[in-house]
């Protein structure tokens, strides 16, 4: 029995729409089946399956009635010999019944597939693959350090969007412009930070981290390597006074005092990166007492200050690179030597490696070549016996340094480790010393503390004959600089000398 449809269905537009819908739907089902049995796939696979094909299915289904409508209008204008009548459905007519059955079954299947696809499109748009790999060039500098960060098992949206429909909608509206910017190459290089209109950390970070919980101290060992031929180690073992506010005792001490629920800290920064902070306001919520600290060496003009809206301090003002930390050549080499990825006994390897990383390279290929040439030349010319006898170790060091560059330098985005300041600590960036620099004072003469022991206690430091251990856990040791610089370290910030590319 031949299946017949109404005469209006027999036109090119309807036929095209039917073919488009069937082919796109068939491809979607085939790709979904393939995805179901595949462990991993290219990030663009999900975009094609859940975002590209469904609109073609919808377009095809829209073309079917459009073609039928155009055919009916042609009949109305007398361009067809059939009688001009308003379209009607008579299920007693086999052709109408066939068309109605096809339409209803197709609609039900389409709605089911659309619902299923829409859910997966939503799920995929929230995935780490979508955020980190789809816009490969744009997000590469963020995605690479994220993979080895403490938050590597936390999805991007958990921090950048958080729970609730409101911020989800805002993120998608913002994302629409970002898609346009990527498609038409309108995005800046590098992506500027801090991100404007970022959701407050209290609504994201604090889903897992509780500032109300008193943390106490953390013991941490900082393993520095010197720039001598021996790459000698100079470790510093510290107790980091994380502290916080203890609801049980009312104790408020240490670094996390800043996030104590009983106080509010506000500040004004002169620059977009929030490195220059001349004005700080501390409000004790219980008593209402307000203390304002200003940089006595470089205060803000009253008119300038009045025009600014103070920012309420939250976690991200210190932990501004929790998942996207780019390491300086100095720090990255310390880690590589500590972990044994580079043989510490290779003479002067840290010095030459850091120098090669500090060079400016236009592309990654140029960087790989330049690093290999610099390190190889160092050993061939200055230590030929080492190069001849331990060439595999030298080549392994070259590969390790090239890997450091690839993880911390991204020439195509204009990004390298020092483009994004890290506000934790004060070794290579002002960090804590944006406020704790000894210059911020209140009207009654009080000063924002600059004492080292406020934040950390040195338990041991040095090596060999210069190794020392504290006998007083409360006071700790007085810091000793590995190089003899006298008392200069007490008069300036570490970051003023340590620029991450010493010597």
C-alpha positions as CSV (number, residue, x, y, z in Angstrom):
1,X,0.0,0.0,0.0
2,X,1.5,3.3,-1.1
3,X,1.7,5.9,1.7
4,X,0.2,9.2,0.6
5,X,0.4,12.7,2.1
6,X,-1.6,15.9,1.4
7,X,-0.8,17.5,-2.0
8,X,0.6,20.6,-0.2
9,X,3.4,18.4,1.3
10,X,4.8,17.7,-2.1
11,X,7.1,20.7,-2.6
12,X,10.9,21.3,-2.6
13,X,11.0,23.3,0.7
14,X,9.1,20.6,2.6
15,X,11.2,17.9,1.1
16,X,14.4,19.8,2.0
17,X,13.1,20.3,5.6
18,X,12.3,16.6,6.0
19,X,15.6,15.6,4.6
20,X,17.5,18.0,6.9
21,X,15.6,17.0,10.0
22,X,16.0,13.3,9.3
23,X,19.7,13.5,8.5
24,X,20.5,15.8,11.6
25,X,18.4,13.6,13.9
26,X,20.1,10.5,12.6
27,X,23.5,12.0,13.1
28,X,22.6,13.0,16.6
29,X,21.5,9.5,17.5
30,X,24.6,8.0,15.9
31,X,27.0,10.4,17.7
32,X,25.2,9.9,21.0
33,X,25.5,6.2,20.7
34,X,29.2,6.6,19.9
35,X,29.7,9.0,22.9
36,X,28.0,6.4,25.2
37,X,30.6,3.8,24.5
38,X,33.6,6.1,24.3
39,X,35.6,6.8,27.4
40,X,37.0,10.2,26.3
41,X,36.4,12.5,23.4
42,X,37.4,15.8,21.9
43,X,35.8,18.8,23.5
44,X,34.4,19.9,20.2
45,X,32.5,16.6,19.9
46,X,30.1,17.7,22.7
47,X,29.5,21.1,21.0
48,X,28.7,19.5,17.7
49,X,26.4,16.9,19.3
50,X,24.5,19.1,21.7
51,X,24.7,22.6,20.2
52,X,25.3,22.4,16.5
53,X,23.1,19.5,15.3
54,X,19.9,20.3,17.3
55,X,19.3,23.7,15.6
56,X,19.5,21.9,12.2
57,X,16.8,19.4,13.4
58,X,14.7,22.3,14.4
59,X,15.3,24.2,11.2
60,X,14.3,21.1,9.2
61,X,11.1,20.7,11.1
62,X,10.2,24.4,10.6
63,X,10.8,24.1,6.8
64,X,8.2,21.3,6.5
65,X,5.1,23.4,7.5
66,X,6.7,26.5,5.8
67,X,6.8,24.7,2.4
68,X,3.2,23.5,2.9
69,X,2.1,27.0,3.7
70,X,3.8,28.5,0.7
71,X,2.2,25.8,-1.5
72,X,-1.2,26.7,-0.1
73,X,-0.7,30.4,-0.7
74,X,0.2,29.6,-4.3
75,X,-3.0,27.7,-4.7
76,X,-4.9,30.7,-3.2
77,X,-3.3,33.0,-5.8
78,X,-4.5,30.8,-8.6
79,X,-1.1,29.5,-9.4
80,X,-2.3,25.9,-9.0
81,X,-5.2,24.1,-10.6
82,X,-6.4,22.6,-7.4
83,X,-9.5,24.3,-5.7
84,X,-8.6,27.0,-3.3
85,X,-9.6,26.0,0.2
86,X,-8.4,26.6,3.7
87,X,-6.3,23.6,4.8
88,X,-8.3,21.2,6.9
89,X,-7.7,17.8,8.5
90,X,-10.0,14.9,7.8
91,X,-8.8,11.7,9.4
92,X,-11.2,9.7,7.2
93,X,-8.9,10.6,4.3
94,X,-5.9,8.3,4.3
95,X,-3.5,11.0,3.1
96,X,-4.5,13.3,6.0
97,X,-4.3,10.4,8.4
98,X,-0.9,9.5,7.3
99,X,0.3,13.2,7.6
100,X,-1.3,13.6,11.0
101,X,0.3,10.4,12.3
102,X,3.7,11.4,10.9
103,X,3.4,14.8,12.4
104,X,2.3,13.6,15.9
105,X,4.9,10.9,16.1
106,X,7.6,13.2,14.8
107,X,6.6,15.9,17.3
108,X,6.7,13.5,20.3
109,X,10.1,12.1,19.2
110,X,11.4,15.6,18.6
111,X,10.2,16.9,22.0
112,X,11.8,13.9,23.7
113,X,15.1,14.4,21.9
114,X,15.0,18.1,22.5
115,X,14.4,17.7,26.2
116,X,17.2,15.1,26.3
117,X,19.5,17.2,24.2
118,X,18.7,20.4,26.1
119,X,19.6,18.8,29.4
120,X,22.9,17.4,28.0
121,X,23.7,20.8,26.3
122,X,23.2,22.4,29.8
123,X,25.3,19.7,31.4
124,X,28.0,20.0,28.8
125,X,28.1,23.8,29.0
126,X,28.8,23.4,32.7
127,X,31.6,20.9,32.2
128,X,35.4,21.5,32.7
129,X,36.0,20.3,29.1
130,X,33.7,23.1,27.8
131,X,35.2,25.8,29.9
132,X,38.9,24.8,29.5
133,X,39.2,23.1,26.1
134,X,36.6,24.5,23.8
135,X,38.0,28.0,23.6
136,X,41.5,26.5,23.6
137,X,43.6,29.6,22.9
138,X,41.6,31.9,25.2
139,X,41.4,29.6,28.3
140,X,44.7,27.7,27.9
141,X,46.6,29.9,30.4
142,X,43.9,29.2,33.0
143,X,43.2,25.6,32.2
144,X,46.8,24.3,32.3
145,X,47.6,25.4,35.9
146,X,44.0,24.4,37.0
147,X,44.7,20.8,36.1
148,X,47.5,20.6,38.8
149,X,45.9,23.0,41.3
150,X,44.3,22.0,44.7
151,X,40.9,22.6,43.0
152,X,41.5,20.3,40.0
153,X,38.5,18.1,41.0
154,X,36.2,21.2,41.5
155,X,34.3,22.1,38.3
156,X,35.0,25.6,37.0
157,X,31.3,26.6,37.4
158,X,31.4,25.8,41.1
159,X,33.5,28.9,41.7
160,X,32.7,31.0,38.6
161,X,28.9,30.6,38.7
162,X,27.9,28.8,41.9
163,X,24.4,27.6,42.9
164,X,21.2,29.2,42.0
165,X,19.4,30.2,38.7
166,X,20.2,33.9,39.0
167,X,23.9,33.7,38.6
168,X,23.5,30.9,36.0
169,X,21.5,33.2,33.9
170,X,24.0,36.0,34.3
171,X,26.9,33.8,33.4
172,X,25.1,32.6,30.2
173,X,24.3,36.2,29.2
174,X,28.0,37.1,29.7
175,X,29.0,33.9,27.9
176,X,27.0,35.0,24.8
177,X,29.3,38.0,24.4
178,X,32.3,35.8,25.0
179,X,31.3,33.4,22.3
180,X,31.0,36.4,19.9
181,X,34.4,37.7,21.0
182,X,36.0,34.4,20.3
183,X,34.3,33.9,17.0
184,X,35.3,37.3,15.7
185,X,38.7,37.5,17.5
186,X,37.6,40.4,19.7
187,X,39.0,39.2,23.0
188,X,42.0,41.0,24.7
189,X,45.4,39.3,25.1
190,X,45.9,38.8,28.0
191,X,42.5,38.5,29.6
192,X,42.4,41.3,32.2
193,X,42.0,40.6,35.9
194,X,40.5,40.8,38.4
195,X,37.3,39.7,36.7
196,X,34.6,42.3,36.8
197,X,31.3,41.4,38.6
198,X,32.7,38.2,40.0
199,X,30.3,36.5,42.4
200,X,31.3,37.2,46.0
201,X,33.5,34.5,47.5
202,X,31.1,34.2,50.4
203,X,28.6,32.6,48.0
204,X,31.1,30.2,46.3
205,X,34.3,29.6,48.2
206,X,32.4,29.3,51.5
207,X,30.3,26.5,50.2
208,X,33.4,24.4,51.2
209,X,35.6,26.6,53.3
210,X,34.2,27.8,56.6
211,X,35.8,31.0,58.0
212,X,33.9,30.4,61.3
213,X,36.1,27.4,61.9
214,X,39.3,28.2,63.8
215,X,42.1,26.8,61.8
216,X,45.1,27.3,64.0
217,X,48.6,27.0,62.4
218,X,50.0,25.1,59.4
219,X,53.5,23.9,59.2
220,X,55.1,24.5,55.8
221,X,58.6,24.0,54.5
222,X,59.8,26.4,51.8
223,X,62.6,24.8,49.8
224,X,64.7,27.4,48.1
225,X,67.7,26.6,45.9
226,X,70.6,29.1,45.6
227,X,72.3,30.3,42.4
228,X,75.7,28.8,43.0
229,X,77.3,26.0,41.0
230,X,76.1,23.5,43.6
231,X,72.5,24.7,43.4
232,X,72.7,24.4,47.2
233,X,69.4,24.1,49.2
234,X,68.3,26.7,51.7
235,X,65.1,25.5,53.3
236,X,62.9,27.5,55.7
237,X,60.5,25.6,57.9
238,X,57.7,27.8,59.1
239,X,54.5,27.7,61.1
240,X,52.0,29.7,59.2
241,X,49.6,31.4,61.6
242,X,46.4,30.8,59.7
243,X,44.2,31.4,62.7
244,X,40.8,32.8,62.3
245,X,37.9,33.5,64.6
246,X,37.0,30.8,67.2
247,X,33.3,31.0,68.1
248,X,33.9,28.8,71.2
249,X,36.5,31.1,72.8
250,X,36.1,34.4,70.9
251,X,39.8,34.1,70.0
252,X,40.6,36.1,66.8
253,X,44.2,35.8,65.6
254,X,46.3,35.1,62.6
255,X,45.9,35.6,58.9
256,X,42.2,34.6,58.8
257,X,41.4,37.3,61.3
258,X,40.6,39.3,58.2
259,X,37.6,37.1,57.5
260,X,36.4,37.1,61.1
261,X,32.6,37.3,61.2
262,X,32.7,40.1,63.8
263,X,34.6,42.6,61.6
264,X,34.3,44.1,58.1
265,X,37.3,45.4,56.2
266,X,36.9,47.8,53.3
267,X,39.6,49.3,51.2
268,X,40.2,51.5,48.2
269,X,42.8,50.7,45.5
270,X,44.2,53.1,43.0
271,X,44.8,50.6,40.3
272,X,42.7,47.9,38.6
273,X,45.0,45.1,39.8
274,X,44.5,46.2,43.4
275,X,48.2,46.5,44.1
276,X,48.3,50.0,45.4
277,X,46.0,50.3,48.5
278,X,46.3,53.6,50.3
279,X,43.1,53.5,52.4
280,X,41.7,50.8,54.7
281,X,38.7,50.9,56.9
282,X,38.1,48.4,59.7
283,X,34.6,48.2,61.4
284,X,34.0,46.2,64.5
285,X,30.4,45.0,63.9
286,X,29.7,44.3,67.6
287,X,30.6,47.7,68.9
288,X,30.3,49.8,65.7
289,X,33.8,51.1,66.2
290,X,35.5,52.3,63.0
291,X,39.2,52.7,62.4
292,X,40.6,54.2,59.2
293,X,44.2,53.6,58.1
294,X,45.9,55.7,55.4
295,X,49.2,55.5,53.7
296,X,51.1,58.3,55.4
297,X,53.7,58.5,52.6
298,X,51.2,58.6,49.7
299,X,47.6,59.3,51.0
300,X,44.7,59.7,48.6
301,X,43.3,63.2,47.9
302,X,39.9,63.7,49.6
303,X,38.2,64.3,46.3
304,X,39.8,61.2,44.8
305,X,38.7,59.1,47.8
306,X,35.1,60.5,47.7
307,X,34.8,59.4,44.1
308,X,35.7,55.8,44.9
309,X,33.4,53.1,46.3
310,X,35.3,51.0,48.9
311,X,35.5,47.3,48.2
312,X,34.5,44.9,51.0
313,X,37.4,42.5,51.5
314,X,36.7,38.9,50.9
315,X,38.7,35.6,50.3
316,X,39.6,36.5,46.7
317,X,41.5,39.6,47.8
318,X,44.3,37.4,49.0
319,X,43.5,34.0,47.4
320,X,43.2,35.6,44.0
321,X,44.9,32.7,42.1
322,X,43.5,29.6,43.9
323,X,43.3,27.5,40.7
324,X,45.2,29.4,38.1
325,X,48.6,30.0,39.7
326,X,51.5,30.6,37.3
327,X,54.9,30.0,38.8
328,X,57.9,32.2,38.4
329,X,61.0,30.7,36.9
330,X,62.7,30.8,40.3
331,X,59.9,29.0,42.1
332,X,59.3,26.5,39.3
333,X,63.0,25.6,39.3
334,X,63.0,25.1,43.1
335,X,60.1,22.6,42.7
336,X,61.8,20.8,39.9
337,X,65.1,20.4,41.8
338,X,63.2,19.4,45.0
339,X,61.2,16.8,43.1
340,X,64.2,15.3,41.3
341,X,62.9,16.2,37.8
342,X,66.2,18.0,37.4
343,X,69.5,16.6,38.7
344,X,70.7,19.0,41.4
345,X,74.3,18.0,40.9
346,X,74.4,19.5,37.4
347,X,76.6,22.6,38.0
348,X,74.8,25.9,37.8
349,X,71.7,24.4,36.3
350,X,69.3,26.6,38.2
351,X,71.2,29.8,37.2
352,X,71.2,29.0,33.5
353,X,67.7,27.5,33.5
354,X,66.2,30.6,35.1
355,X,68.1,32.9,32.7
356,X,66.8,31.0,29.7
357,X,63.2,31.1,31.0
358,X,63.6,34.9,31.6
359,X,64.2,35.5,27.9
360,X,61.4,36.7,25.7
361,X,60.1,34.3,23.1
362,X,57.5,34.9,20.4
363,X,56.3,31.3,20.1
364,X,56.5,28.1,22.0
365,X,58.7,26.6,19.3
366,X,61.1,29.5,19.7
367,X,61.1,29.0,23.4
368,X,61.9,25.3,23.2
369,X,64.8,26.0,20.8
370,X,66.2,28.9,22.9
371,X,66.0,27.0,26.2
372,X,67.7,23.9,24.7
373,X,70.5,26.1,23.1
374,X,71.1,28.1,26.3
375,X,71.4,25.0,28.6
376,X,73.4,22.9,26.1
377,X,75.8,25.8,25.4
378,X,76.4,26.3,29.1
379,X,77.5,22.8,29.6
380,X,79.4,22.4,26.4
381,X,81.4,25.6,27.0
382,X,81.7,25.8,30.8
383,X,81.5,22.1,31.8
384,X,82.5,20.0,28.8
385,X,83.4,17.0,31.0
386,X,79.9,17.0,32.6
387,X,78.3,17.3,29.1
388,X,80.3,14.4,27.8
389,X,79.9,12.1,30.8
390,X,76.3,13.0,31.8
391,X,74.6,14.0,28.6
392,X,71.3,12.2,29.3
393,X,71.0,14.1,32.6
394,X,71.5,17.4,30.7
395,X,69.0,16.5,28.1
396,X,66.5,15.5,30.8
397,X,67.1,18.9,32.4
398,X,66.4,20.6,29.0
399,X,63.1,18.8,28.7
400,X,62.1,19.7,32.3
401,X,62.8,23.4,31.7
402,X,60.9,23.4,28.4
403,X,58.0,21.9,30.3
404,X,58.2,24.7,32.9
405,X,58.0,27.2,30.1
406,X,55.0,25.5,28.6
407,X,53.1,25.5,31.9
408,X,53.8,29.1,32.8
409,X,54.3,31.0,29.6
410,X,51.6,31.4,26.8
411,X,53.0,33.7,24.1
412,X,49.8,33.5,21.9
413,X,47.8,35.0,24.7
414,X,50.5,37.4,25.9
415,X,50.5,35.6,29.3
416,X,53.3,34.7,31.5
417,X,53.7,34.2,35.2
418,X,54.2,37.9,36.1
419,X,51.1,39.2,34.2
420,X,48.8,38.1,37.0
421,X,50.0,39.1,40.4
422,X,49.6,36.6,43.2
423,X,48.5,38.2,46.4
424,X,49.4,35.3,48.8
425,X,52.6,36.0,50.6
426,X,55.0,38.8,49.6
427,X,57.9,37.0,48.0
428,X,57.5,38.1,44.3
429,X,54.5,40.4,44.5
430,X,53.4,43.0,47.2
431,X,50.7,40.6,48.4
432,X,50.2,41.1,52.1
433,X,52.5,44.1,52.1
434,X,50.0,46.1,50.1
435,X,48.6,47.0,53.5
436,X,51.2,45.5,55.9
437,X,54.0,47.8,54.8
438,X,54.5,49.9,57.9
439,X,53.0,53.0,56.3
440,X,49.3,52.6,57.0
441,X,48.4,54.5,60.1
442,X,45.2,55.7,61.8
443,X,44.5,59.2,63.1
444,X,45.4,58.1,66.7
445,X,48.8,56.8,65.6
446,X,48.0,53.1,65.4
447,X,49.7,51.2,62.6
448,X,48.7,48.1,60.5
449,X,51.1,45.6,61.9
450,X,54.2,44.7,59.9
451,X,55.8,42.2,62.3
452,X,56.8,39.0,60.5
453,X,55.8,36.9,63.5
454,X,52.2,38.1,63.1
455,X,51.7,35.7,60.2
456,X,54.5,33.1,60.5
457,X,56.9,31.7,63.0
458,X,60.3,30.3,61.7
459,X,60.9,26.9,63.2
460,X,64.2,26.1,61.4
461,X,66.2,27.6,58.5
462,X,69.4,27.2,56.6
463,X,71.6,24.1,55.9
464,X,74.9,22.6,56.9
465,X,76.9,24.7,59.3
466,X,74.3,27.5,59.0
467,X,71.4,25.3,60.0
468,X,69.5,26.4,63.1
469,X,66.3,25.3,65.0
470,X,64.3,27.4,67.3
471,X,64.3,26.7,71.0
472,X,61.2,28.8,71.6
473,X,58.2,27.8,69.6
474,X,56.4,31.0,70.6
475,X,59.0,33.4,69.4
476,X,60.6,31.3,66.6
477,X,63.8,32.3,64.9
478,X,64.8,35.7,63.5
479,X,65.0,35.4,59.7
480,X,68.5,35.0,58.2
481,X,68.9,35.8,54.5
482,X,71.0,33.2,52.7
483,X,73.1,35.9,51.1
484,X,74.8,38.6,53.3
485,X,72.7,41.7,52.7
486,X,72.9,43.1,56.2
487,X,69.6,44.5,57.5
488,X,68.4,45.5,54.1
489,X,65.6,42.9,54.3
490,X,64.1,44.7,57.3
491,X,63.7,48.0,55.4
492,X,62.0,46.8,52.2
493,X,59.7,44.1,50.8
494,X,61.1,40.8,49.6
495,X,59.3,41.4,46.3
496,X,61.5,44.5,45.6
497,X,64.5,42.2,45.0
498,X,63.0,38.9,44.3
499,X,61.4,39.4,40.9
500,X,61.2,35.6,40.1
501,X,64.1,35.7,37.6
502,X,67.2,36.1,39.8
503,X,70.0,36.7,39.7
